């Protein structure tokens, strides 16, 4: 599915496409000089944006209305790019996570979008490992980690093949939390 060809009709789905998770919390927080969002920078690419839908609200459970709007957008696109990840409260200084799950609302949304359009790419934002059991619902997964203030521009350079991804994961992803020694 990658790289995306010029003129590909894309639906951007997910709150993080509009409000990116680009940095950690606590003492790592900085004031960016600019902040790219996927919703804003897609217009600088050769892709055609057919829709943006929020899909989920951070810190909330599934929302049938947001999900239905996202599914409708996915049906009208060649490719659905779903922006998922951990919210700022899930990863913060002085806080240990007791699970590696993504929010249920996001996983449920991804499954619904994939039923509507099998051509799904997930852009993941998280500062640490997460359970990837949902990855069967996408044809490509790009982990942007906490990509910084220009992260959205960099993500689209990778998605369109302007740049070839060559990074290596700096950590091992366990299949379950039980696979970790902690």
C-alpha positions as CSV (number, residue, x, y, z in Angstrom):
1,X,0.0,0.0,0.0
2,X,3.0,2.3,0.5
3,X,4.2,4.6,-0.9
4,X,1.0,6.4,-1.7
5,X,0.8,7.5,-5.3
6,X,0.1,11.1,-6.3
7,X,-3.6,11.8,-6.4
8,X,-4.6,9.1,-3.9
9,X,-7.9,10.0,-2.3
10,X,-7.3,10.0,1.4
11,X,-9.5,10.1,4.5
12,X,-7.7,11.3,7.6
13,X,-9.3,9.7,10.7
14,X,-8.5,10.3,14.3
15,X,-8.2,13.1,16.8
16,X,-4.4,12.9,16.6
17,X,-4.5,14.0,12.9
18,X,-5.8,17.4,14.1
19,X,-4.2,17.6,17.6
20,X,-1.0,15.5,17.4
21,X,0.7,13.9,20.3
22,X,4.2,15.2,19.5
23,X,5.9,15.4,22.9
24,X,5.9,13.8,26.4
25,X,4.4,15.3,29.5
26,X,6.1,16.7,32.6
27,X,9.6,18.2,32.3
28,X,9.8,17.2,28.6
29,X,7.1,19.7,27.6
30,X,8.4,22.6,25.5
31,X,6.8,25.4,23.5
32,X,7.1,24.6,19.8
33,X,8.1,27.2,17.4
34,X,5.5,25.7,15.0
35,X,3.3,22.6,15.2
36,X,2.5,20.6,12.1
37,X,-0.7,18.7,12.0
38,X,-1.6,16.0,9.5
39,X,-4.8,17.8,8.7
40,X,-2.9,21.0,7.8
41,X,0.1,19.6,6.0
42,X,-1.6,17.1,3.7
43,X,-2.4,20.0,1.4
44,X,1.3,20.3,0.8
45,X,1.5,16.8,-0.6
46,X,0.4,15.2,-3.8
47,X,-2.5,13.4,-2.0
48,X,-6.1,14.5,-2.2
49,X,-7.9,14.9,1.1
50,X,-11.5,13.8,0.8
51,X,-12.4,14.0,4.5
52,X,-11.2,14.5,8.0
53,X,-13.1,12.9,10.8
54,X,-12.2,13.0,14.5
55,X,-13.3,9.4,15.1
56,X,-12.7,9.4,18.9
57,X,-12.3,11.7,21.8
58,X,-9.2,11.2,23.9
59,X,-9.9,9.9,27.4
60,X,-13.4,8.8,26.4
61,X,-15.1,5.5,25.5
62,X,-16.4,4.7,22.0
63,X,-18.6,7.3,20.4
64,X,-21.1,5.8,17.9
65,X,-21.7,9.1,16.1
66,X,-17.9,9.9,15.6
67,X,-17.3,6.3,14.5
68,X,-20.2,6.4,12.0
69,X,-18.8,9.6,10.5
70,X,-15.3,8.1,10.2
71,X,-16.7,5.0,8.6
72,X,-18.6,7.1,6.0
73,X,-15.4,9.0,5.2
74,X,-13.4,5.8,4.8
75,X,-15.9,4.4,2.3
76,X,-15.4,7.5,0.1
77,X,-11.6,7.3,0.0
78,X,-9.0,5.2,-1.7
79,X,-7.1,4.9,1.6
80,X,-8.0,5.7,5.2
81,X,-5.1,6.9,7.3
82,X,-6.0,6.4,11.0
83,X,-4.0,8.3,13.6
84,X,-4.0,6.4,16.9
85,X,-1.9,6.4,20.0
86,X,-1.6,7.0,23.7
87,X,-2.9,10.2,25.1
88,X,-0.9,12.6,27.3
89,X,-2.4,11.2,30.5
90,X,-1.3,7.6,29.7
91,X,2.4,8.5,29.5
92,X,3.7,11.1,31.9
93,X,6.6,11.7,34.2
94,X,6.1,10.1,37.6
95,X,3.6,7.6,36.2
96,X,4.0,3.9,35.5
97,X,1.5,2.2,33.1
98,X,0.0,-1.0,34.3
99,X,-1.0,-2.2,30.8
100,X,0.2,-1.7,27.2
101,X,-3.2,-1.3,25.6
102,X,-4.3,1.5,23.3
103,X,-7.7,3.1,24.3
104,X,-10.6,0.8,23.4
105,X,-12.3,3.5,21.5
106,X,-9.4,3.8,19.0
107,X,-9.2,0.0,18.5
108,X,-12.9,-0.3,18.0
109,X,-12.8,2.6,15.5
110,X,-9.9,1.0,13.5
111,X,-11.9,-2.3,13.2
112,X,-15.0,-0.4,11.9
113,X,-13.0,1.7,9.4
114,X,-11.2,-1.5,8.1
115,X,-14.6,-3.2,7.5
116,X,-15.6,-0.1,5.5
117,X,-12.3,0.2,3.6
118,X,-9.6,-2.5,3.7
119,X,-7.0,0.0,2.6
120,X,-6.0,1.3,6.0
121,X,-2.7,2.8,7.2
122,X,-2.2,3.5,10.9
123,X,0.1,6.3,12.1
124,X,0.8,5.5,15.7
125,X,1.9,8.1,18.3
126,X,3.3,6.7,21.6
127,X,6.4,7.1,23.6
128,X,6.6,3.4,24.5
129,X,5.5,0.0,23.4
130,X,1.8,-0.8,23.0
131,X,-0.1,-4.0,22.3
132,X,-0.3,-4.4,18.5
133,X,-2.9,-7.2,18.3
134,X,-5.1,-4.8,16.3
135,X,-2.5,-4.5,13.5
136,X,-4.4,-7.1,11.4
137,X,-6.9,-4.3,10.6
138,X,-4.3,-2.3,8.7
139,X,-2.1,-2.8,5.6
140,X,0.7,-0.5,6.9
141,X,1.8,0.7,10.3
142,X,4.0,3.7,10.8
143,X,5.1,4.3,14.3
144,X,6.0,8.0,14.7
145,X,6.7,7.7,18.4
146,X,6.5,11.3,19.8
147,X,7.5,12.9,16.5
148,X,8.1,16.5,17.6
149,X,6.8,19.8,16.2
150,X,7.4,18.9,12.5
151,X,6.3,15.3,12.8
152,X,3.3,15.5,10.5
153,X,5.4,16.8,7.6
154,X,7.9,14.0,8.2
155,X,5.2,11.4,8.3
156,X,3.8,12.4,5.0
157,X,7.3,12.4,3.4
158,X,7.4,8.7,4.5
159,X,3.9,7.8,3.4
160,X,4.4,9.3,-0.1
161,X,7.8,7.7,-0.6
162,X,9.7,11.0,-0.7
163,X,11.9,9.5,1.9
164,X,12.5,5.8,2.5
165,X,12.0,4.7,6.1
166,X,15.3,3.4,7.5
167,X,14.8,3.6,11.2
168,X,15.0,0.6,13.5
169,X,13.0,0.1,16.6
170,X,14.9,1.0,19.7
171,X,13.0,-1.5,21.8
172,X,11.4,-4.9,21.5
173,X,7.6,-5.1,21.3
174,X,6.2,-7.8,23.5
175,X,3.1,-9.6,22.3
176,X,1.5,-9.2,25.7
177,X,2.4,-7.5,29.0
178,X,3.0,-11.0,30.4
179,X,6.0,-11.3,28.0
180,X,7.9,-8.6,29.9
181,X,10.0,-9.2,33.0
182,X,8.3,-6.3,34.8
